[in-house]
Amino acid sequence: MNDSKNTQRRLTGSAETNLGLVLIAVGGLLLLSNLGIIGSIGGITGLLMFGGLGAWLLAGYYSGRRRNSGTLIAGFILLGIAAATVTGSLGGAWFLALSGFGFLSVWRENAKQWWAVIPGGVLLTLAGTVLTELSVSWLAPEIVFFAGLALTFLALSALPRNAQQWALIPAAISAGIARLLWGASGAWLFPVLLIGTGLYLMRGQSRGSSGSGSGGASVSGGTAPAAEPE
């Protein structure tokens, strides 16, 4: 029992140490940049600095040297910062998406860490919201945000292990808000879907009617029974 507690303390301390090192490194680089000691962090410089540090943390995690969730999250966050320095207007989406993958990787490595699905799903949702705002003009970003929240909590309630049934409540609320926003901003889209669904159902019904009609014709077209003699 004492050994397991000591192991847990070592893992927790190691995670805090790694996160502390990441914060110190990022803060130091930004401070040197603001003081003019090094050039502005951006482009290839930022990609190499943050990408190299993130890759170093992830390599340590997957090799077993720093096997804790803090290292995994910090590594993906740094990769997100690195990607943001070279992707221009899409930098925010890249940062949010890779950070979200970091949290989802925590759950993937340990199914007991179900809580990581929530920040992972929220960050991926925010990435989708940013992309929608930048490149999709016919869809409101608010709809993507609440729809993403609904999918996040729905996935949390349907996990193969450690499923959280309470997550169905925020999933339903988020889906309802998304539906209300959809009706307000894209009023043309929902009626079009209704019309398309109605046409599909009518097509299926017409096929069924034609099939039954052909069956009746084959029966009526057969030889009629002879009349009994009086």
HULINGI-V540394 format. One record per residue. N is the residue number from 1. PSI is psi as a letter, one per 40 degrees, with the letter a starting at -180 (none if undefined). Layout:
n=N psi=PSI
n=N psi=PSI
This chain:
n=1 psi=d
n=2 psi=d
n=3 psi=d
n=4 psi=d
n=5 psi=d
n=6 psi=d
n=7 psi=d
n=8 psi=d
n=9 psi=d
n=10 psi=d
n=11 psi=d
n=12 psi=d
n=13 psi=d
n=14 psi=d
n=15 psi=d
n=16 psi=d
n=17 psi=d
n=18 psi=d
n=19 psi=d
n=20 psi=d
n=21 psi=d
n=22 psi=d
n=23 psi=d
n=24 psi=d
n=25 psi=d
n=26 psi=d
n=27 psi=d
n=28 psi=d
n=29 psi=d
n=30 psi=d
n=31 psi=d
n=32 psi=d
n=33 psi=d
n=34 psi=d
n=35 psi=e
n=36 psi=e
n=37 psi=d
n=38 psi=i
n=39 psi=i
n=40 psi=h
n=41 psi=h
n=42 psi=i
n=43 psi=b
n=44 psi=d
n=45 psi=d
n=46 psi=d
n=47 psi=d
n=48 psi=d
n=49 psi=c
n=50 psi=d
n=51 psi=d
n=52 psi=d
n=53 psi=d
n=54 psi=d
n=55 psi=d
n=56 psi=d
n=57 psi=d
n=58 psi=d
n=59 psi=d
n=60 psi=d
n=61 psi=d
n=62 psi=e
n=63 psi=e
n=64 psi=e
n=65 psi=d
n=66 psi=g
n=67 psi=g
n=68 psi=i
n=69 psi=d
n=70 psi=d
n=71 psi=d
n=72 psi=d
n=73 psi=d
n=74 psi=d
n=75 psi=d
n=76 psi=d
n=77 psi=d
n=78 psi=d
n=79 psi=d
n=80 psi=d
n=81 psi=d
n=82 psi=d
n=83 psi=d
n=84 psi=d
n=85 psi=e
n=86 psi=e
n=87 psi=e
n=88 psi=b
n=89 psi=e
n=90 psi=e
n=91 psi=d
n=92 psi=d
n=93 psi=d
n=94 psi=d
n=95 psi=d
n=96 psi=d
n=97 psi=d
n=98 psi=d
n=99 psi=d
n=100 psi=d
n=101 psi=d
n=102 psi=d
n=103 psi=d
n=104 psi=d
n=105 psi=d
n=106 psi=d
n=107 psi=d
n=108 psi=d
n=109 psi=d
n=110 psi=h
n=111 psi=e
n=112 psi=e
n=113 psi=f
n=114 psi=d
n=115 psi=d
n=116 psi=e
n=117 psi=d
n=118 psi=d
n=119 psi=d
n=120 psi=d
n=121 psi=d
n=122 psi=d
n=123 psi=d
n=124 psi=d
n=125 psi=d
n=126 psi=d
n=127 psi=d
n=128 psi=d
n=129 psi=d
n=130 psi=d
n=131 psi=d
n=132 psi=d
n=133 psi=d
n=134 psi=d
n=135 psi=e
n=136 psi=h
n=137 psi=d
n=138 psi=e
n=139 psi=h
n=140 psi=h
n=141 psi=d
n=142 psi=d
n=143 psi=d
n=144 psi=d
n=145 psi=d
n=146 psi=d
n=147 psi=d
n=148 psi=d
n=149 psi=d
n=150 psi=d
n=151 psi=d
n=152 psi=d
n=153 psi=d
n=154 psi=d
n=155 psi=d
n=156 psi=d
n=157 psi=e
n=158 psi=f
n=159 psi=i
n=160 psi=d
n=161 psi=i
n=162 psi=f
n=163 psi=i
n=164 psi=h
n=165 psi=d
n=166 psi=d
n=167 psi=e
n=168 psi=d
n=169 psi=d
n=170 psi=d
n=171 psi=d
n=172 psi=d
n=173 psi=d
n=174 psi=d
n=175 psi=d
n=176 psi=d
n=177 psi=d
n=178 psi=d
n=179 psi=d
n=180 psi=d
n=181 psi=d
n=182 psi=d
n=183 psi=d
n=184 psi=d
n=185 psi=d
n=186 psi=f
n=187 psi=d
n=188 psi=d
n=189 psi=d
n=190 psi=d
n=191 psi=d
n=192 psi=d
n=193 psi=d
n=194 psi=d
n=195 psi=d
n=196 psi=d
n=197 psi=d
n=198 psi=d
n=199 psi=d
n=200 psi=d
n=201 psi=d
n=202 psi=d
n=203 psi=d
n=204 psi=d
n=205 psi=d
n=206 psi=d
n=207 psi=d
n=208 psi=d
n=209 psi=d
n=210 psi=d
n=211 psi=d
n=212 psi=d
n=213 psi=d
n=214 psi=d
n=215 psi=d
n=216 psi=d
n=217 psi=d
n=218 psi=d
n=219 psi=d
n=220 psi=d
n=221 psi=e
n=222 psi=i
n=223 psi=h
n=224 psi=i
n=225 psi=i
n=226 psi=i
n=227 psi=h
n=228 psi=h
n=229 psi=i
n=230 psi=none
